[in-house]
C-alpha cells in the first residue's frame, strides 16, 4: 500500500505578504506587488519595474546579524519561509527522529556578487582589456568574503538544515521555472518510498539585479510598462507584453499521513499526484502545442488516480508573455479535454510577479491558502481575453 503524503506546514516570503496570514490578505484583497525598482538604480534600463519583497524584517528568521550579513536574498527568503513552515507544523520541538526529516529545495544561482565582479574587473583592467595582477590582491576585496561558499544554489537548503537540525537527505533542484515544483514532487516520492517521514521542500530565488533584468529583457520576455507598474502583468490578456521579475520563497512541510495523525498535526491538504515531462523543443520556448506541460499534467492525474472532472481549480503558470499564455491554454485543453471549459483557471503572477525557480512553491502555497479561505484568487489586469487564451 502506497504511503500517503500530506501537507502539515507552510511558510512564505512574497511581494504581497511575508507570512501565510499576510499572503492570504494580499490574495483576497487583490494586492499587487509590482512597483518601481529600488534594489538597484534602473533609471537607464529599459525595464524599471519589479515585484520586490519589501518591509520584511529579516531578524524574524532568528539568525544573528553575523550569520546573515553576507547571505544572498534567496537564502534569507528560504530561511524565513522554512522557519515559518517548521513552526506551523510543530517541527522545532522534541519527539522527531531528525534522521527521518529531509530538505529538498529548488533554488537557482544567486547573482548579487556579479556586480562586485564587474567593479573589480573594471578597476583592475588596463585599457588593453586584460586583467592585471591587482585583481587578486585588490579586486577580490570587493567580494563577499563567503562568495565561494554562498554562491552555490544548494546553500539555502544547507543553511536551513543546519538551522533546524535536519539530519536526513538534503538536495536542490535547478530546472528553471519548474525547480521548486519538481523539488516538492520528488520530496513526496521520497516519503512514499519510506526513505523519510517528513520533508521541508519548496524554493527561493531573486533575479532582481542588473544581470537578471538584462538577460530576460534580451529574450524579449519582460513587460516595459514602467509608467504603470500595477497594470504590467496581464496574464491571458490581449494587451499582455511580458512578465515582471519577482522574488521570494515558499516552503511546505510534507509528511507521511499516519505520522502526521499520530502527533495530531493539522492537515492542510494531500499531495496525491505528481508528474514531470519536457517539451524537447527549445531551451527558451515552449513547444507550440504545449506537449510537455500537457504530459506532465496527465501524469499527475494518473499518479493521483483522478479524472479531469475531479479537478476544481488550476493555478496557471500564466506569465503574461505573448507565447506562454497561448501555449499553456493549449496544454490545459490537451490534458483536461472537455473538462477544461468548466475548470476555473487563474494566474497569481499578476500580483506576485515571476519568482523564477521559486514560483511553483509560492503558487502551491497560494493554492493551499485558497483552500483554507474558500476563495479562488483572481487574475488581475485581465480585461480583454487574448486570442487563443
C-alpha positions as CSV (number, residue, x, y, z in Angstrom):
1,X,0.0,0.0,0.0
2,X,1.4,3.4,-1.0
3,X,2.3,5.8,1.7
4,X,0.1,8.9,1.5
5,X,1.7,12.4,1.7
6,X,0.0,15.4,3.4
7,X,0.9,19.0,4.0
8,X,1.3,20.0,7.6
9,X,3.1,23.3,7.4
10,X,3.5,26.3,5.1
11,X,5.7,29.4,5.1
12,X,6.2,32.2,2.6
13,X,8.0,35.4,1.9
14,X,6.5,37.2,-1.1
15,X,6.0,40.7,-2.5
16,X,2.4,40.8,-1.2
17,X,2.8,39.1,2.1
18,X,5.7,37.7,4.2
19,X,3.7,35.2,6.1
20,X,0.7,32.9,5.3
21,X,-1.7,35.3,7.0
22,X,-0.4,38.3,5.1
23,X,-0.3,36.4,1.8
24,X,-4.0,35.4,2.3
25,X,-4.9,39.0,2.9
26,X,-3.0,40.1,-0.2
27,X,-4.6,37.5,-2.4
28,X,-8.2,38.1,-1.2
29,X,-7.8,41.9,-1.5
30,X,-6.2,41.8,-4.9
31,X,-2.9,43.5,-3.8
32,X,-0.3,43.9,-6.5
33,X,3.3,43.8,-5.5
34,X,4.8,45.3,-8.7
35,X,6.4,48.7,-8.2
36,X,9.3,50.8,-9.5
37,X,12.6,49.0,-8.9
38,X,14.5,50.1,-5.8
39,X,17.1,47.3,-5.3
40,X,19.5,49.0,-7.8
41,X,19.5,52.1,-9.9
42,X,17.5,51.1,-13.0
43,X,16.9,54.6,-14.3
44,X,18.9,53.8,-17.5
45,X,17.4,50.4,-18.0
46,X,14.6,49.7,-20.5
47,X,12.8,47.8,-17.7
48,X,12.5,49.7,-14.4
49,X,9.8,47.7,-12.5
50,X,9.9,44.5,-10.4
51,X,7.9,42.7,-7.7
52,X,10.3,43.2,-4.7
53,X,9.9,41.9,-1.2
54,X,9.6,45.0,0.9
55,X,9.1,45.8,4.6
56,X,10.3,42.4,5.7
57,X,12.2,42.1,9.0
58,X,14.9,39.6,8.3
59,X,15.6,39.3,12.1
60,X,12.3,37.3,12.3
61,X,14.3,34.4,10.9
62,X,16.0,34.0,14.2
63,X,19.6,34.4,12.9
64,X,22.3,36.6,14.5
65,X,23.4,39.6,12.4
66,X,26.8,37.9,11.7
67,X,25.0,34.9,10.2
68,X,23.1,36.8,7.6
69,X,25.3,39.7,6.8
70,X,26.8,38.1,3.7
71,X,23.8,35.8,2.9
72,X,22.1,36.2,-0.5
73,X,18.5,37.3,-0.7
74,X,17.3,33.9,-1.8
75,X,19.0,32.3,1.2
76,X,17.2,34.7,3.6
77,X,13.9,34.0,1.8
78,X,14.4,30.3,2.1
79,X,15.3,30.5,5.8
80,X,12.4,32.8,6.5
81,X,9.8,30.6,4.8
82,X,11.4,27.5,6.2
83,X,11.3,28.6,9.8
84,X,7.6,29.7,9.4
85,X,6.7,26.3,7.9
86,X,8.6,24.4,10.6
87,X,6.9,26.4,13.4
88,X,3.5,25.9,11.7
89,X,4.0,22.2,11.6
90,X,5.5,22.0,15.1
91,X,8.8,20.6,13.9
92,X,11.0,22.6,16.1
93,X,10.2,20.6,19.3
94,X,11.3,17.2,20.5
95,X,9.8,13.9,19.6
96,X,11.1,13.6,16.0
97,X,13.7,11.4,14.6
98,X,15.8,14.1,12.9
99,X,17.4,11.5,10.7
100,X,14.0,10.9,9.1
101,X,13.5,14.5,8.1
102,X,14.9,16.0,4.9
103,X,15.2,19.1,2.8
104,X,14.5,19.4,-0.9
105,X,14.6,22.9,-2.5
106,X,14.5,24.4,-5.9
107,X,16.9,27.4,-5.7
108,X,18.8,29.0,-8.6
109,X,22.2,30.6,-8.6
110,X,22.4,34.0,-6.8
111,X,23.8,36.9,-8.9
112,X,24.4,39.6,-6.3
113,X,28.2,39.1,-6.5
114,X,28.4,39.7,-10.2
115,X,28.2,43.4,-9.6
116,X,31.2,43.2,-7.4
117,X,32.9,41.1,-10.0
118,X,32.3,43.7,-12.7
119,X,33.5,46.5,-10.5
120,X,36.7,44.5,-9.6
121,X,37.5,43.8,-13.2
122,X,36.8,47.4,-14.2
123,X,39.2,48.7,-11.6
124,X,41.9,46.2,-12.3
125,X,41.9,46.1,-16.1
126,X,44.1,48.4,-18.1
127,X,43.0,49.9,-21.4
128,X,44.2,46.8,-23.2
129,X,41.3,44.9,-21.7
130,X,43.5,42.2,-20.0
131,X,43.2,41.8,-16.2
132,X,46.2,42.9,-14.2
133,X,47.6,41.1,-11.2
134,X,46.0,43.6,-8.9
135,X,42.7,41.7,-9.4
136,X,43.8,39.1,-7.0
137,X,45.3,41.5,-4.4
138,X,42.8,44.3,-4.6
139,X,39.8,43.3,-6.7
140,X,38.9,40.3,-4.6
141,X,38.5,42.6,-1.6
142,X,35.3,43.9,-3.2
143,X,33.7,40.5,-3.0
144,X,31.6,39.0,-0.3
145,X,34.2,37.0,1.8
146,X,32.0,34.0,1.6
147,X,31.4,34.3,-2.1
148,X,32.5,30.7,-3.0
149,X,30.5,29.1,-0.2
150,X,27.4,31.2,-0.6
151,X,27.3,31.2,-4.4
152,X,26.2,27.6,-4.9
153,X,22.4,27.1,-5.3
154,X,22.3,24.4,-2.7
155,X,23.4,26.8,0.1
156,X,19.9,27.8,1.2
157,X,19.0,24.1,1.8
158,X,22.2,23.5,3.7
159,X,21.6,26.6,5.9
160,X,18.0,25.5,6.5
161,X,19.1,22.0,7.5
162,X,21.7,23.4,9.9
163,X,19.2,25.9,11.5
164,X,16.6,23.3,12.1
165,X,18.9,20.3,12.9
166,X,17.7,18.3,9.9
167,X,19.9,15.2,9.6
168,X,18.2,13.4,6.7
169,X,18.8,13.9,2.9
170,X,19.3,17.4,1.6
171,X,19.0,18.1,-2.2
172,X,18.5,21.0,-4.6
173,X,16.8,21.0,-8.0
174,X,17.8,23.6,-10.6
175,X,15.4,23.3,-13.6
176,X,14.3,26.9,-14.3
177,X,10.7,27.9,-13.5
178,X,9.8,24.4,-12.5
179,X,12.6,23.9,-9.9
180,X,10.6,24.3,-6.7
181,X,7.6,22.4,-8.1
182,X,9.9,19.5,-9.1
183,X,11.6,19.6,-5.7
184,X,8.2,19.2,-4.0
185,X,7.2,16.3,-6.2
186,X,10.5,14.5,-5.7
187,X,10.3,15.1,-2.0
188,X,6.9,13.5,-2.0
189,X,8.3,10.4,-3.7
190,X,10.9,10.1,-1.0
191,X,8.2,9.9,1.6
192,X,6.2,7.4,-0.4
193,X,9.3,5.2,-0.8
194,X,9.8,5.2,3.0
195,X,13.1,7.0,2.8
196,X,11.9,9.7,5.2
197,X,8.8,10.7,7.1
198,X,9.0,14.4,6.8
199,X,10.4,16.8,4.1
200,X,10.7,20.5,4.1
201,X,10.5,21.4,0.4
202,X,9.9,24.4,-1.9
203,X,12.2,27.1,-3.1
204,X,13.5,30.6,-3.1
205,X,15.1,33.0,-5.6
206,X,15.7,36.6,-6.6
207,X,16.8,37.7,-10.1
208,X,16.1,41.4,-9.4
209,X,19.6,42.6,-10.3
210,X,21.1,44.0,-13.4
211,X,22.1,40.6,-14.9
212,X,18.6,39.2,-14.3
213,X,16.7,42.1,-15.7
214,X,19.1,42.4,-18.7
215,X,19.0,38.7,-19.5
216,X,15.2,38.4,-19.5
217,X,14.9,41.7,-21.5
218,X,17.2,40.4,-24.1
219,X,14.8,37.5,-24.5
220,X,12.0,40.0,-25.1
221,X,10.3,38.4,-22.1
222,X,9.7,41.4,-19.8
223,X,6.9,44.0,-19.7
224,X,8.1,47.5,-20.3
225,X,5.1,49.3,-18.7
226,X,7.4,51.4,-16.5
227,X,4.9,54.1,-16.1
228,X,2.1,51.8,-14.9
229,X,3.6,49.0,-12.8
230,X,0.4,47.7,-11.3
231,X,-1.0,47.1,-14.8
232,X,2.2,45.5,-16.2
233,X,1.5,41.8,-15.6
234,X,-1.6,40.8,-17.7
235,X,-1.8,37.0,-18.0
236,X,-4.1,35.8,-20.8
237,X,-5.0,39.4,-21.7
238,X,-4.9,40.7,-25.3
239,X,-2.6,43.5,-24.3
240,X,0.0,41.5,-22.4
241,X,3.6,42.3,-23.2
242,X,5.7,40.2,-20.9
243,X,6.2,39.2,-17.3
244,X,7.7,41.2,-14.4
245,X,10.6,39.8,-12.5
246,X,9.7,38.9,-8.9
247,X,11.4,37.3,-5.9
248,X,10.6,35.4,-2.7
249,X,10.4,32.0,-1.3
250,X,7.9,29.4,-0.1
251,X,8.4,26.2,1.9
252,X,5.9,23.4,2.7
253,X,6.2,20.6,5.2
254,X,5.3,17.3,3.6
255,X,4.6,14.4,6.0
256,X,3.5,10.8,5.8
257,X,-0.2,10.7,6.7
258,X,-0.1,8.3,9.6
259,X,3.0,10.0,11.1
260,X,1.0,13.3,11.0
261,X,-2.1,11.7,12.5
262,X,-0.1,10.2,15.4
263,X,1.1,13.5,16.5
264,X,-2.2,15.4,15.9
265,X,-0.8,17.7,13.2
266,X,-3.2,20.0,11.3
267,X,-3.5,18.6,7.8
268,X,-3.8,21.4,5.1
269,X,-4.1,19.2,2.1
270,X,-2.8,16.0,0.5
271,X,-0.3,15.7,-2.4
272,X,-1.9,12.9,-4.4
273,X,-0.2,13.2,-7.7
274,X,2.9,14.4,-9.4
275,X,4.1,14.4,-13.0
276,X,7.1,15.7,-14.9
277,X,7.9,15.9,-18.6
278,X,9.7,18.2,-21.1
279,X,8.9,19.6,-24.5
280,X,12.2,18.5,-26.1
281,X,11.8,21.6,-28.3
282,X,13.8,24.7,-27.4
283,X,15.5,25.9,-24.2
284,X,13.8,29.3,-24.3
285,X,10.5,28.5,-26.0
286,X,7.7,26.0,-25.2
287,X,6.5,23.6,-27.8
288,X,3.7,25.3,-29.8
289,X,1.2,22.7,-28.6
290,X,2.4,22.6,-25.0
291,X,3.1,18.9,-25.2
292,X,5.5,18.8,-22.3
293,X,3.2,20.7,-19.9
294,X,0.2,18.6,-21.1
295,X,2.0,15.3,-20.5
296,X,3.2,16.5,-17.0
297,X,-0.5,17.3,-16.0
298,X,-1.7,14.0,-17.5
299,X,0.9,12.1,-15.5
300,X,0.0,13.9,-12.3
301,X,-3.7,13.0,-12.8
302,X,-2.7,9.4,-13.4
303,X,-0.4,9.3,-10.4
304,X,-3.3,10.6,-8.3
305,X,-5.9,8.3,-9.7
306,X,-8.0,11.2,-10.7
307,X,-10.0,12.2,-13.8
308,X,-10.1,15.6,-15.3
309,X,-13.6,16.1,-13.9
310,X,-12.3,15.8,-10.4
311,X,-10.2,19.0,-10.6
312,X,-11.8,22.2,-9.3
313,X,-9.1,24.8,-9.9
314,X,-5.9,25.2,-11.9
315,X,-3.3,27.8,-10.8
316,X,-1.7,28.6,-14.1
317,X,2.0,29.4,-14.8
318,X,0.4,32.4,-16.6
319,X,3.5,34.6,-17.1
320,X,1.8,37.2,-19.3
321,X,4.2,36.7,-22.2
322,X,2.6,36.5,-25.7
323,X,3.8,33.0,-26.3
324,X,3.4,31.3,-22.9
325,X,-0.2,32.0,-22.3
326,X,-1.4,30.7,-25.7
327,X,0.7,27.5,-25.3
328,X,-0.4,27.0,-21.7
329,X,-4.0,27.3,-22.8
330,X,-3.5,24.6,-25.4
331,X,-1.7,22.4,-22.9
332,X,-4.6,22.7,-20.4
333,X,-7.1,21.8,-23.1
334,X,-5.0,18.9,-24.3
335,X,-4.6,17.5,-20.7
336,X,-8.2,18.1,-19.5
337,X,-10.2,17.7,-22.6
338,X,-13.8,18.9,-22.3
339,X,-13.4,19.5,-18.6
340,X,-11.1,22.4,-19.3
341,X,-14.0,24.6,-20.2
342,X,-15.5,24.4,-16.7
343,X,-12.4,24.4,-14.5
344,X,-11.5,27.8,-13.1
345,X,-8.0,28.9,-14.1
346,X,-6.2,31.9,-12.8
347,X,-2.6,33.3,-12.6
348,X,-1.4,34.9,-9.4
349,X,1.7,36.2,-11.1
350,X,-0.5,39.3,-11.9
351,X,0.0,40.1,-8.2
352,X,3.3,38.3,-7.3
353,X,5.4,38.7,-10.4
354,X,7.6,35.8,-11.6
355,X,9.8,34.4,-8.9
356,X,11.6,32.1,-11.4
357,X,12.8,28.9,-9.6
358,X,10.5,29.7,-6.5
359,X,7.3,30.4,-8.4
360,X,5.9,26.8,-8.2
361,X,6.3,26.6,-4.4
362,X,4.8,30.0,-3.9
363,X,1.8,29.1,-6.1
364,X,1.4,25.8,-4.2
365,X,1.1,27.8,-1.0
366,X,-1.4,30.1,-2.8
367,X,-3.5,27.0,-3.6
368,X,-3.4,25.8,0.0
369,X,-4.3,29.2,1.4
370,X,-7.1,29.4,-1.2
371,X,-8.5,26.1,0.1
372,X,-8.4,27.4,3.6
373,X,-10.1,30.6,2.7
374,X,-12.6,29.1,0.3
375,X,-11.7,31.7,-2.3
376,X,-10.2,31.4,-5.8
377,X,-7.6,34.1,-6.4
378,X,-8.2,36.3,-9.4
379,X,-6.2,37.1,-12.5
380,X,-5.8,40.8,-12.2
381,X,-5.4,43.1,-15.2
382,X,-7.4,40.5,-17.3
383,X,-9.6,42.9,-19.2
384,X,-9.8,41.6,-22.8
385,X,-9.2,37.8,-23.3
386,X,-6.3,37.3,-25.6
387,X,-6.9,35.4,-28.9
388,X,-6.3,31.7,-28.3
389,X,-6.3,32.1,-24.5
